[in-house]
Amino acid sequence: MNITLKEKKLSNGMISLYIEYYKGSTSDLNGKRSHIRDFEFLKIYLHQNPKDAVERKENKENRKLAEDILSIRQSNYIQGKFEFKNLNKSKRQFLNFFAEKMEEKSNSVKNYGVWQSTYSHLKNCISPNYLFDEVDENFVKRIKHYFEVEARTKSNLPLSQNSKYSYFNKFKACLRSAFDDGYLSINYAVKVKAFEQGESQREYLTFNELQALVNTACKYEVLKKAFIFSCLVGLRWSDINTLVWSEIRDEGENLHKLNFRQEKTDGVEYLYISKQARNLLGVRKSPQDRVFIGLKYSAVYNNEIVRWCNRAGVFKHITFHSARHTNAVLLLENGADLYTVQKRLGHKEIKTTAIYAKIVDQKMRESAQLIPELALEIRKI
């Protein structure tokens, strides 16, 4: 940023002194560049054509005062009281940095997918030439407005509340990384409030529906085994997919435990499992062998879950993650307390687990039968 003293001639024969803060330039989506300037008008004036010694003295004193103020502003800037950026890093392109951060998430399929979707949207509203030097609070507000109003799905529909929440949070995560890495001197991620997260519908299976799936053939045996195992123990697909035999601990005939690191949170978990869940895994193999060999994340497997459910007479929108929801509901319905379910699922906050309590709220079920029946004749149409 350049801070300089400027003059502006006025129609009344005076000169207005002001300070210009030049913050570089910006470019729109078409690549057209414009300059960014702020001004501080000092309300200090000079005579354009001083007529006598008095006016010349006033000019000298007023110019000295303006130059002193300029020196203070420049000193404040150097001391960090104004925005001060690393000059080399500030010239890096924002989208290039975002793409780099996105690739760091490539080992997590679901998380990487959200970063990719966010990147696709950002390319619609940020010029490829947009530099960190141009980032400010208004830029962050502009991106939030894009997700709020302008962004569309592939079907040309407005984004859902949870999509807005997820995409804007990835954008803010990039801003935090840029601040931590020295590309920004201000953490703009905290300057603009995130979207509220919408409460998503958690589809799950009842015990009888799960039993129906157990009794129904699935085209891919490893998928069936992994899905049922998730229903019994509550593991995410990412943790089941990476589970190896060294993480299965047999501590007795009826005592079995998983000792693994969660892919999503990177936290180490110790999870006791039932004898039936352990028997489902079969004979122990080499320590570094995957437990579910051949399991993969694909549209083919996702579609088979739906077909498998339909063959079993379960006509719900069931995904692999529904197995985790099923585990939570079955635990609560069979007497587990909310704290225990929270620990088993690895939730950091109890409010995340409390959503399942709404599903199994026995009082709400009973309340549906409280109103006495009306003497009501239902006519067939």
C-alpha positions as CSV (number, residue, x, y, z in Angstrom):
1,M,0.0,0.0,0.0
2,N,1.3,3.4,-1.0
3,I,0.4,6.4,1.3
4,T,0.9,9.8,-0.3
5,L,-0.1,13.4,0.2
6,K,-2.2,14.8,-2.7
7,E,-3.6,18.2,-3.7
8,K,-6.9,19.1,-5.2
9,K,-7.6,22.6,-6.6
10,L,-10.9,24.1,-5.6
11,S,-13.1,26.6,-7.4
12,N,-12.8,29.1,-4.6
13,G,-9.1,29.6,-5.2
14,M,-7.9,27.2,-2.4
15,I,-6.1,23.9,-2.5
16,S,-7.4,20.9,-0.5
17,L,-4.8,18.6,1.0
18,Y,-5.7,14.9,1.3
19,I,-4.0,11.5,1.8
20,E,-4.4,8.8,-0.8
21,Y,-4.1,5.1,0.3
22,Y,-3.4,3.1,-2.9
23,K,-4.1,-0.6,-2.4
24,G,-3.2,-2.0,-5.7
25,S,-5.7,-3.1,-8.4
26,T,-8.4,-5.6,-9.0
27,S,-9.9,-7.4,-12.0
28,D,-13.4,-8.4,-12.9
29,L,-14.5,-11.7,-14.4
30,N,-13.5,-10.4,-17.9
31,G,-10.0,-9.6,-16.8
32,K,-10.5,-5.8,-16.8
33,R,-8.3,-4.2,-14.1
34,S,-9.3,-1.2,-11.9
35,H,-7.3,0.6,-9.2
36,I,-8.3,0.5,-5.5
37,R,-7.8,3.8,-3.6
38,D,-9.1,5.2,-0.3
39,F,-8.9,8.9,0.6
40,E,-8.6,10.8,3.8
41,F,-9.5,14.5,3.4
42,L,-7.6,16.5,6.1
43,K,-9.6,19.7,5.9
44,I,-6.3,21.5,5.5
45,Y,-6.1,24.1,2.8
46,L,-3.5,26.2,0.9
47,H,-3.9,29.4,-1.1
48,Q,-3.4,28.7,-4.8
49,N,-1.8,32.1,-5.4
50,P,-0.7,33.6,-2.0
51,K,-1.0,37.4,-2.2
52,D,1.2,38.3,0.8
53,A,3.5,37.1,3.5
54,V,0.6,36.2,5.7
55,E,-0.9,33.8,3.2
56,R,2.6,32.4,2.3
57,K,3.1,31.7,6.1
58,E,-0.3,30.0,6.3
59,N,0.6,27.8,3.3
60,K,3.9,26.8,4.9
61,E,2.4,26.0,8.3
62,N,-0.6,24.1,6.8
63,R,1.7,22.0,4.4
64,K,3.9,21.2,7.4
65,L,0.9,20.0,9.4
66,A,-0.3,17.8,6.5
67,E,3.1,16.3,6.0
68,D,3.3,15.5,9.8
69,I,0.0,13.7,9.5
70,L,1.3,11.9,6.5
71,S,4.3,10.8,8.5
72,I,2.1,9.4,11.3
73,R,0.0,7.5,8.8
74,Q,3.0,6.0,7.1
75,S,4.5,5.1,10.5
76,N,1.3,3.4,11.6
77,Y,1.2,1.4,8.5
78,I,4.8,0.2,8.9
79,Q,4.1,-0.8,12.6
80,G,1.2,-2.9,11.4
81,K,-1.7,-0.7,12.5
82,F,-2.9,-0.8,8.9
83,E,-3.2,-3.9,6.8
84,F,0.4,-5.2,5.9
85,K,0.8,-8.1,3.6
86,N,3.8,-10.1,2.4
87,L,4.5,-8.4,-0.9
88,N,5.5,-11.6,-2.6
89,K,2.7,-13.8,-1.3
90,S,0.1,-11.1,-1.8
91,K,0.6,-11.4,-5.6
92,R,-0.5,-15.0,-5.7
93,Q,-3.8,-15.9,-7.4
94,F,-6.5,-16.8,-4.9
95,L,-8.1,-19.7,-7.0
96,N,-4.6,-21.2,-7.5
97,F,-4.2,-21.3,-3.7
98,F,-7.7,-22.8,-3.2
99,A,-6.9,-25.5,-5.7
100,E,-3.7,-26.4,-3.8
101,K,-5.7,-26.6,-0.5
102,M,-8.3,-28.8,-2.3
103,E,-5.7,-31.3,-3.4
104,E,-4.5,-31.6,0.2
105,K,-7.9,-33.2,0.9
106,S,-7.7,-35.8,-1.8
107,N,-7.3,-38.7,0.7
108,S,-10.8,-38.1,2.0
109,V,-13.3,-38.9,-0.7
110,K,-16.4,-37.1,0.7
111,N,-14.5,-34.1,2.0
112,Y,-12.6,-33.8,-1.3
113,G,-15.8,-33.9,-3.2
114,V,-17.2,-30.9,-1.2
115,W,-13.9,-29.0,-1.9
116,Q,-14.2,-29.8,-5.6
117,S,-17.8,-28.6,-5.7
118,T,-16.9,-25.4,-3.9
119,Y,-14.0,-24.8,-6.3
120,S,-16.4,-25.2,-9.3
121,H,-18.7,-22.5,-7.8
122,L,-15.8,-20.1,-7.0
123,K,-14.6,-20.2,-10.6
124,N,-18.0,-18.8,-11.5
125,C,-17.6,-15.7,-9.3
126,I,-13.9,-15.1,-9.0
127,S,-11.5,-14.1,-11.8
128,P,-8.5,-16.4,-12.4
129,N,-6.3,-13.3,-12.0
130,Y,-7.8,-12.3,-8.6
131,L,-4.9,-11.8,-6.2
132,F,-4.6,-12.0,-2.4
133,D,-3.6,-8.4,-2.5
134,E,-7.2,-7.6,-3.5
135,V,-8.9,-9.7,-0.7
136,D,-10.9,-7.7,1.8
137,E,-14.1,-7.9,3.8
138,N,-16.2,-6.8,0.8
139,F,-14.8,-9.7,-1.2
140,V,-15.9,-12.2,1.4
141,K,-19.3,-10.7,1.5
142,R,-19.6,-10.8,-2.3
143,I,-18.8,-14.6,-2.2
144,K,-21.4,-15.2,0.5
145,H,-23.9,-13.3,-1.6
146,Y,-23.1,-15.5,-4.6
147,F,-23.8,-18.7,-2.6
148,E,-26.9,-17.1,-1.1
149,V,-28.5,-15.7,-4.2
150,E,-26.7,-16.6,-7.5
151,A,-25.3,-20.1,-7.2
152,R,-27.2,-22.9,-8.9
153,T,-27.0,-26.7,-8.9
154,K,-26.5,-28.7,-12.1
155,S,-30.3,-28.9,-12.3
156,N,-30.4,-25.0,-12.2
157,L,-32.0,-25.0,-8.8
158,P,-30.9,-22.7,-5.9
159,L,-28.5,-24.3,-3.4
160,S,-29.9,-26.1,-0.4
161,Q,-29.2,-24.6,3.0
162,N,-26.7,-27.3,3.9
163,S,-24.9,-26.8,0.5
164,K,-24.5,-23.1,1.2
165,Y,-23.3,-23.9,4.7
166,S,-20.7,-26.5,3.4
167,Y,-19.4,-24.5,0.4
168,F,-19.0,-21.2,2.2
169,N,-17.3,-23.0,5.1
170,K,-14.7,-24.4,2.7
171,F,-14.1,-20.9,1.3
172,K,-13.6,-19.6,4.9
173,A,-11.3,-22.5,5.6
174,C,-9.1,-21.4,2.7
175,L,-9.1,-17.9,4.0
176,R,-7.9,-19.2,7.4
177,S,-5.1,-21.2,5.8
178,A,-4.1,-18.1,3.8
179,F,-3.9,-16.1,7.0
180,D,-1.9,-18.8,8.8
181,D,0.5,-19.2,5.8
182,G,1.1,-15.4,5.6
183,Y,-0.8,-14.6,2.4
184,L,-3.2,-12.4,4.4
185,S,-2.4,-10.1,7.3
186,I,-6.1,-10.2,8.5
187,N,-8.1,-13.3,9.1
188,Y,-11.1,-12.4,7.0
189,A,-12.8,-15.8,7.8
190,V,-13.9,-14.3,11.1
191,K,-15.2,-11.1,9.6
192,V,-18.3,-12.5,8.0
193,K,-20.8,-14.8,9.7
194,A,-21.3,-18.3,8.2
195,F,-24.6,-19.7,7.0
196,E,-26.7,-21.6,9.5
197,Q,-26.7,-25.3,9.0
198,G,-30.0,-26.8,8.0
199,E,-31.3,-29.8,9.9
200,S,-31.0,-32.6,7.4
201,Q,-33.3,-35.6,7.4
202,R,-31.6,-38.8,8.7
203,E,-33.0,-41.8,6.9
204,Y,-32.6,-45.0,8.8
205,L,-33.8,-48.6,9.0
206,T,-36.0,-50.2,11.6
207,F,-34.9,-53.4,13.2
208,N,-37.4,-55.4,11.0
209,E,-36.2,-53.6,7.9
210,L,-32.6,-54.4,8.7
211,Q,-33.6,-58.0,9.2
212,A,-35.3,-58.0,5.8
213,L,-32.0,-56.8,4.3
214,V,-30.1,-59.6,6.0
215,N,-32.5,-62.1,4.5
216,T,-32.3,-60.6,1.0
217,A,-29.5,-61.3,-1.5
218,C,-27.2,-58.4,-2.5
219,K,-25.3,-58.5,-5.8
220,Y,-22.0,-57.6,-4.0
221,E,-21.4,-59.7,-0.9
222,V,-18.7,-57.4,0.5
223,L,-21.1,-54.5,0.3
224,K,-23.8,-56.4,2.2
225,K,-21.3,-57.4,4.9
226,A,-19.9,-53.9,5.2
227,F,-23.3,-52.3,5.4
228,I,-24.7,-54.6,8.0
229,F,-21.5,-54.3,10.0
230,S,-21.9,-50.5,9.9
231,C,-25.5,-50.9,11.2
232,L,-24.2,-53.0,14.1
233,V,-21.2,-50.8,15.1
234,G,-21.9,-47.3,13.6
235,L,-18.7,-46.8,11.6
236,R,-18.6,-44.4,8.7
237,W,-17.9,-45.7,5.2
238,S,-14.5,-44.0,5.2
239,D,-13.5,-45.9,8.4
240,I,-14.9,-49.2,7.2
241,N,-13.2,-48.9,3.9
242,T,-9.8,-48.4,5.5
243,L,-10.2,-50.9,8.4
244,V,-7.4,-53.4,8.6
245,W,-7.1,-56.5,10.7
246,S,-4.5,-55.0,13.1
247,E,-7.3,-52.7,14.3
248,I,-9.5,-55.6,15.3
249,R,-8.7,-56.7,18.8
250,D,-10.0,-60.0,20.2
251,E,-9.7,-59.8,23.9
252,G,-11.6,-62.9,24.8
253,E,-14.3,-65.2,23.4
254,N,-17.0,-62.6,23.8
255,L,-15.0,-59.4,24.1
256,H,-14.0,-57.7,20.9
257,K,-12.8,-54.1,20.2
258,L,-11.9,-51.8,17.3
259,N,-8.8,-49.6,17.8
260,F,-8.7,-47.2,14.9
261,R,-8.2,-43.6,13.8
262,Q,-11.2,-41.8,12.4
263,E,-10.7,-40.5,8.9
264,K,-13.0,-37.5,9.4
265,T,-11.6,-36.2,12.7
266,D,-8.2,-38.0,12.8
267,G,-9.0,-38.9,16.4
268,V,-8.1,-42.3,17.9
269,E,-11.2,-44.4,18.8
270,Y,-11.6,-47.5,21.0
271,L,-14.9,-49.1,20.2
272,Y,-16.3,-52.4,21.7
273,I,-18.3,-54.4,19.3
274,S,-20.8,-57.3,19.7
275,K,-19.8,-61.0,19.2
276,Q,-22.2,-61.0,16.2
277,A,-20.5,-58.0,14.6
278,R,-17.1,-59.7,15.1
279,N,-18.4,-63.0,13.6
280,L,-19.6,-61.1,10.6
281,L,-16.0,-60.3,9.7
282,G,-14.9,-63.9,9.4
283,V,-11.5,-65.4,9.9
284,R,-8.6,-63.1,10.8
285,K,-6.1,-62.4,8.1
286,S,-2.7,-60.7,8.0
287,P,-2.4,-57.5,10.2
288,Q,-2.2,-55.0,7.3
289,D,-4.9,-56.7,5.1
290,R,-8.1,-54.8,4.6
291,V,-11.0,-56.3,6.4
292,F,-13.5,-55.5,3.5
293,I,-11.5,-56.4,0.4
294,G,-13.0,-55.0,-2.8
295,L,-15.2,-52.4,-1.1
296,K,-15.2,-49.2,-3.1
297,Y,-17.1,-45.9,-3.3
298,S,-18.9,-45.8,-6.7
299,A,-22.2,-45.1,-8.3
300,V,-22.5,-48.9,-9.0
301,Y,-22.4,-49.8,-5.3
302,N,-24.6,-46.9,-4.3
303,N,-27.3,-48.0,-6.9
304,E,-27.0,-51.6,-5.7
305,I,-27.9,-50.5,-2.1
306,V,-31.2,-49.0,-3.5
307,R,-32.0,-52.1,-5.5
308,W,-31.1,-54.4,-2.6
309,C,-33.5,-52.4,-0.4
310,N,-36.2,-52.5,-3.0
311,R,-35.9,-56.3,-3.3
312,A,-36.2,-56.5,0.5
313,G,-39.4,-54.4,0.4
314,V,-37.7,-51.3,1.9
315,F,-38.7,-48.3,-0.2
316,K,-36.7,-45.5,1.5
317,H,-33.8,-43.4,0.1
318,I,-31.1,-45.5,1.8
319,T,-27.4,-44.8,1.4
320,F,-24.4,-46.4,3.0
321,H,-24.4,-43.5,5.6
322,S,-27.9,-44.6,6.6
323,A,-26.3,-47.6,8.3
324,R,-24.7,-45.2,10.8
325,H,-28.0,-43.5,11.4
326,T,-29.6,-47.0,11.9
327,N,-27.0,-47.9,14.5
328,A,-27.7,-44.7,16.5
329,V,-31.5,-45.2,16.4
330,L,-31.3,-48.9,17.4
331,L,-29.0,-48.1,20.3
332,L,-31.4,-45.4,21.6
333,E,-34.5,-47.6,21.1
334,N,-32.9,-50.4,23.1
335,G,-31.9,-48.3,26.1
336,A,-28.5,-46.7,25.4
337,D,-28.2,-43.1,26.8
338,L,-27.4,-40.2,24.6
339,Y,-23.8,-39.8,26.1
340,T,-23.0,-43.4,25.3
341,V,-24.2,-43.0,21.7
342,Q,-22.2,-39.8,21.3
343,K,-19.0,-41.6,22.3
344,R,-19.7,-44.6,20.1
345,L,-20.4,-42.5,17.1
346,G,-17.4,-40.3,17.8
347,H,-19.4,-37.0,17.8
348,K,-17.5,-34.1,19.2
349,E,-20.7,-32.3,20.3
350,I,-23.7,-33.8,22.1
351,K,-26.1,-31.7,20.0
352,T,-25.1,-33.7,16.9
353,T,-26.2,-36.9,18.6
354,A,-29.3,-35.3,20.1
355,I,-30.9,-35.2,16.6
356,Y,-31.4,-38.9,16.9
357,A,-33.2,-38.5,20.2
358,K,-36.0,-36.7,18.3
359,I,-36.4,-39.8,16.1
360,V,-37.0,-42.1,19.0
361,D,-38.9,-39.7,21.2
362,Q,-41.3,-42.2,23.0
363,K,-43.4,-39.4,24.5
364,M,-44.0,-37.9,21.0
365,R,-45.1,-41.3,19.8
366,E,-47.5,-41.7,22.7
367,S,-48.9,-38.2,22.2
368,A,-50.3,-39.2,18.8
369,Q,-52.8,-41.4,20.6
370,L,-53.9,-38.9,23.3
371,I,-56.8,-37.3,21.6
372,P,-60.0,-39.5,21.9
373,E,-61.4,-40.9,18.7
374,L,-64.2,-38.9,17.1
375,A,-67.5,-40.4,16.1
376,L,-66.4,-39.8,12.5
377,E,-67.8,-41.6,9.5
378,I,-65.3,-41.7,6.6
379,R,-67.0,-41.7,3.3
380,K,-65.4,-43.5,0.4
381,I,-64.9,-41.3,-2.7
